Amino acid sequence: MISLGCPDRTGIVATIAGFLAELGGWIVEASYHTDPDTNWFFTRQEVRVDSLELTADELRERFAPVAASLGERTEWRISDTGERQRVVILVSKAAHCLYDLLGRVAAGELDVEVCAVIGNHDGLAAVTQAHGIPFHHVRFPKAGTDETARLAAFDEIRKIVDSHDPHAVVLARFMQVLPMELCAAWAGRAINIHHSFLPSFVGARPYHQAHTRGVKLVGATCHYVTAELDAGPIIEQDVIRVDHTDSIDDMVRKGRDIEKVVLARGLRSHLEDRVLMHGNRTVVF
């Protein structure tokens, strides 16, 4: 899989296609997009592995000068779809997103290795361990009471996560704000599910905010985590209709269905290397 972004100009597609053709590469999926606002070109090329007599590392070495010829601002990566992706999941008390992801993995629908689940509460230990996955309970102090202890807890989480070198760190309703250092360390890998249709109703208790505002749609947003709360590049979103008869509990119940689906879609897109970022915007092929 070749993913690439660069300033748009003529000849980019021909350059990449010509490179692959010379190697005998069989392109099975090709996607292109140019953002007219930034003049930034995006492409994703999926190639049959049996058509190339190269390893992924060898392909990267051969492609590097080709990418450089497209300009010094070119951003690219080559991923091997034969490598099973590793995921670590962070949770708090809400169970629905974790249940859904573990169910998809158990059914073979999401072919990933869940290396560990880490929780700041221990209520989801049993279901995690029932799936044969290690659960780590990392205690956090009450919000606003002990910043030193909070940072120490995040240090412990970072050690566990980094020991697995995961392709994705999934915040499955993990109700803690990552410190800036972790946002930077896991940039482009930390994925959050926020229970509103961002940029509406950021922060805590979005369903309460939505109910107060009298909205007719509630939604969920899967996005990359950045230092700015709930403002990272968006991967996936969806909504469900509500009306004036719905209580906050009704909104929460309906919204959870959307949260599960949106998180699963967003995670799949990330793991299949379908998400290309430029600044705070994404193209999802």
Secondary structure as UniProt FT lines:
FT   STRAND          2..7
FT   TURN            10..11
FT   HELIX           12..22
FT   TURN            23..24
FT   STRAND          27..35
FT   TURN            36..39
FT   STRAND          40..47
FT   HELIX           49..51
FT   HELIX           56..69
FT   TURN            72..73
FT   STRAND          75..78
FT   TURN            81..82
FT   STRAND          85..91
FT   HELIX           96..106
FT   TURN            107..108
FT   STRAND          112..119
FT   TURN            123..124
FT   HELIX           125..130
FT   TURN            131..132
FT   STRAND          135..137
FT   TURN            143..145
FT   HELIX           147..164
FT   STRAND          168..171
FT   HELIX           180..185
FT   TURN            186..189
FT   STRAND          190..194
FT   TURN            198..199
FT   HELIX           206..213
FT   STRAND          217..224
FT   TURN            229..230
FT   STRAND          234..241
FT   TURN            244..245
FT   HELIX           248..271
FT   TURN            272..273
FT   STRAND          275..278
FT   TURN            279..280
FT   STRAND          281..284
//
